[in-house]
Amino acid sequence: CWMLKEEKSQLAHYIINIGLLVVVVSSGAVMLFLVVREIRNRPDWKKIHVAFLSIWGLTCLFGTTWGLGFLNFGP
């Protein structure tokens, strides 16, 4: 394995994992913004308010699990 106990390799390990986490979470946030914008522009916004809350809940759930998965590393 190229990930040894050296300081430089651990730094690379952290940068790769945190970088991937940032990409996943930010792309999820962008998609959430686009979906919310489309939903709010519809005339039947009051009827689909529950759908918005469902999307928001799933986004938080997926973001939390991805975050815990990427940050769960160590010795």
ROTI-53140 format. One line per field, with one value per atom (N, C-alpha, C, CB): residue number from 1; residue in one letter; x, y, z. Coordinates in steps of 0.001 Angstrom, whole numbers, plus 500000, padded with zeros to 6 digits. Glycine has a CB too. Layout:
<sites>
nr = [NUM/...]
rest = [A/...]
X = [X/...]
Y = [Y/...]
Z = [Z/...]
</sites>
This chain:
<sites>
nr = [1/1/1/1/2/2/2/2/3/3/3/3/4/4/4/4/5/5/5/5/6/6/6/6/7/7/7/7/8/8/8/8/9/9/9/9/10/10/10/10/11/11/11/11/12/12/12/12/13/13/13/13/14/14/14/14/15/15/15/15/16/16/16/16/17/17/17/17/18/18/18/18/19/19/19/19/20/20/20/20/21/21/21/21/22/22/22/22/23/23/23/23/24/24/24/24/25/25/25/25/26/26/26/26/27/27/27/27/28/28/28/28/29/29/29/29/30/30/30/30/31/31/31/31/32/32/32/32/33/33/33/33/34/34/34/34/35/35/35/35/36/36/36/36/37/37/37/37/38/38/38/38/39/39/39/39/40/40/40/40/41/41/41/41/42/42/42/42/43/43/43/43/44/44/44/44/45/45/45/45/46/46/46/46/47/47/47/47/48/48/48/48/49/49/49/49/50/50/50/50/51/51/51/51/52/52/52/52/53/53/53/53/54/54/54/54/55/55/55/55/56/56/56/56/57/57/57/57/58/58/58/58/59/59/59/59/60/60/60/60/61/61/61/61/62/62/62/62/63/63/63/63/64/64/64/64/65/65/65/65/66/66/66/66/67/67/67/67/68/68/68/68/69/69/69/69/70/70/70/70/71/71/71/71/72/72/72/72/73/73/73/73/74/74/74/74/75/75/75/75]
rest = [C/C/C/C/W/W/W/W/M/M/M/M/L/L/L/L/K/K/K/K/E/E/E/E/E/E/E/E/K/K/K/K/S/S/S/S/Q/Q/Q/Q/L/L/L/L/A/A/A/A/H/H/H/H/Y/Y/Y/Y/I/I/I/I/I/I/I/I/N/N/N/N/I/I/I/I/G/G/G/G/L/L/L/L/L/L/L/L/V/V/V/V/V/V/V/V/V/V/V/V/V/V/V/V/S/S/S/S/S/S/S/S/G/G/G/G/A/A/A/A/V/V/V/V/M/M/M/M/L/L/L/L/F/F/F/F/L/L/L/L/V/V/V/V/V/V/V/V/R/R/R/R/E/E/E/E/I/I/I/I/R/R/R/R/N/N/N/N/R/R/R/R/P/P/P/P/D/D/D/D/W/W/W/W/K/K/K/K/K/K/K/K/I/I/I/I/H/H/H/H/V/V/V/V/A/A/A/A/F/F/F/F/L/L/L/L/S/S/S/S/I/I/I/I/W/W/W/W/G/G/G/G/L/L/L/L/T/T/T/T/C/C/C/C/L/L/L/L/F/F/F/F/G/G/G/G/T/T/T/T/T/T/T/T/W/W/W/W/G/G/G/G/L/L/L/L/G/G/G/G/F/F/F/F/L/L/L/L/N/N/N/N/F/F/F/F/G/G/G/G/P/P/P/P]
X = [500844/500000/500882/499044/500504/501310/501041/501038/500024/499724/500492/498191/501643/502451/502213/503947/502978/502814/503577/503274/504063/504791/503820/505626/504341/503495/502975/504271/503801/503379/502299/504577/502425/501417/500091/501908/500135/498893/498240/499160/499047/498502/497810/499618/498434/497813/496513/498778/496504/495305/494167/495610/494462/493448/492958/494003/493867/493475/492571/494722/492902/492086/490701/492773/490624/489323/488473/489515/489066/488298/487911/489104/488788/488462/487278/489660/487272/486149/484864/486454/484969/483804/483241/484172/484113/483668/482982/484856/483518/482904/481520/483794/481384/480096/479062/480262/479441/478488/478113/479073/479081/478757/477906/480038/478158/477304/475890/477896/475762/474431/473723/474530/474467/473870/473425/474864/474209/473826/472564/474968/472494/471297/470078/471510/470259/469154/468673/469577/469594/469221/468433/470468/468881/468178/466780/468983/466648/465333/464397/465470/464897/464060/463612/464821/464509/464150/463053/465381/463149/462123/460788/462582/460834/459600/458906/459893/459669/459057/458486/460071/458933/458406/457087/459420/456697/455442/454261/455444/453125/451952/451343/450897/451565/450984/451985/450514/452731/453761/453177/454461/452005/451406/451117/450113/450748/450433/451684/449685/452780/453986/454967/454666/454467/455300/455842/454498/455046/455480/456600/454290/456521/457582/458895/457195/458808/460013/460637/459689/459825/460355/460956/459254/460369/460928/462290/459972/462403/463685/464730/463532/464340/465270/465743/464605/464830/465195/466139/463959/465871/466761/468137/466158/468179/469468/470285/469263/469667/470385/470842/469494/469991/470341/471524/469146/471481/472581/473862/472211/473756/474944/475587/474593/474776/475309/476020/474187/475420/476052/477328/475085/477330/478561/479635/478302/479263/480239/480828/479610/479989/480490/481349/479327/480978/481766/483149/481046/483239/484537/485392/484352/484777/485555/485870/484822/485379/485603/486842/484363/487973/489219/490234/489738/491209/492229/492909/491628/493677/494413/493516/495454]
Y = [498810/500000/501243/500004/502239/503458/504388/504187/504067/504880/504325/504905/504867/504432/505359/504396/505158/505972/507293/505194/507630/508887/510055/508877/511201/512391/512848/513524/512781/513231/512324/513286/511036/510136/510270/508689/510537/510770/512068/510807/513078/514337/514109/515397/513329/513009/512238/512195/511339/510559/511482/509512/512417/513360/514252/514219/514739/515627/514892/516172/513657/512888/512628/511556/512189/511875/513117/511170/514170/515393/516025/516392/515959/516492/515782/516383/514460/513699/513992/512199/514140/514491/515845/514510/516812/518143/518073/519121/517297/517162/516537/516318/515478/514789/515684/513486/516331/517167/518406/517581/519035/520237/519907/520948/518775/518412/518088/517214/517484/517252/518546/516392/519523/520819/521549/521685/521460/522098/521457/522002/520130/519452/519801/517941/519896/520290/521690/520230/522614/523978/523995/524855/523235/523206/522610/522412/521560/520933/521876/519603/522533/523467/524616/524009/525116/526221/525803/526706/524599/524123/523895/522832/523358/523092/524396/522262/525381/526639/527440/527478/527207/527928/527351/527915/526219/525607/526275/524083/526348/526979/526151/527229/524870/524023/523769/522688/524797/524697/524243/526036/524713/524340/522844/525131/522246/520823/519958/520464/520441/519614/520033/519681/520721/521123/519890/522012/518841/517600/516950/516620/517024/516466/517196/516548/518494/519270/518822/520767/518638/518198/516797/518226/515943/514604/514674/513745/515516/515682/516240/516604/517206/517799/516753/518983/515933/514897/513865/514213/513444/512483/513079/512006/514343/515000/515039/516417/515385/515398/513997/515980/513013/511636/511152/510718/511375/510921/511688/511074/512962/513748/513289/515213/512950/512481/511143/512359/510222/508914/509006/507936/509831/510011/510644/510881/511633/512292/511351/513462/510560/509598/508526/508948/508124/507119/507612/506679/508850/509380/509777/510565/510171/510584/509431/511657/508247/507087/506326/506161/506923/506252/506579/506667/505763/505967/504655/506588/504645/503419/502308/503726]
Z = [500000/500000/500000/501223/499241/499164/500338/497858/501140/502322/503517/502613/503765/504894/506074/504521/507102/508302/508217/509518/507053/506893/506886/505600/507248/507360/505998/508025/504961/503634/503052/502689/503267/502717/503461/502776/504751/505489/505041/507002/504740/504234/502895/504090/502020/500735/500943/499855/501891/502203/502650/503300/503524/503989/502851/505127/502023/500921/499938/500191/499617/498675/499254/498325/500490/501092/501294/502421/501833/502058/500726/502912/499735/498409/497785/497491/497880/497339/498107/497378/499409/500220/499800/501711/499575/499156/497797/499104/496877/495555/495665/494631/496441/496572/497247/497368/498346/499083/498276/500444/497613/496844/495620/496409/494965/493834/494306/493075/495471/496036/496373/497275/496890/497218/495957/498005/494895/493632/493078/492602/493109/492618/493460/492609/494766/495634/495278/497110/495061/494689/493386/494560/492396/491113/491247/490090/492026/492218/492963/492989/494008/494772/493884/496002/493059/492165/491196/491387/490647/489724/490434/489050/491630/492369/492747/493629/493187/493629/492476/494370/491258/490099/489597/488982/490099/489656/490355/489935/489660/490280/491416/489228/491408/492453/493580/491858/493971/495015/496342/495197/496690/497978/498047/498213/496927/496920/497045/495653/496512/496517/497607/495164/498597/499729/500454/500706/500538/501183/500371/501344/499061/498216/498456/496728/498627/498923/500237/498978/501252/502541/502444/503604/501627/501424/500747/500590/499738/499050/500000/497830/500797/501762/502774/502493/503269/504226/503633/504739/502395/501747/501498/500435/501140/500917/502193/500385/503290/504573/504952/505687/504729/505061/504237/504843/502928/502075/502369/500601/502632/502960/504250/503060/505229/506506/506346/507539/505609/505451/504628/504799/503578/502803/503674/501549/504453/505316/506341/506014/506973/507953/507291/508700/506107/505402/505031/504165/504573/504179/505371/503274/506447/507606/508547/508354/508243/509100/508631/509101/508827/508502/509578/507100/509684/510697/511029/511953/512089/512440/512950/513481]
</sites>
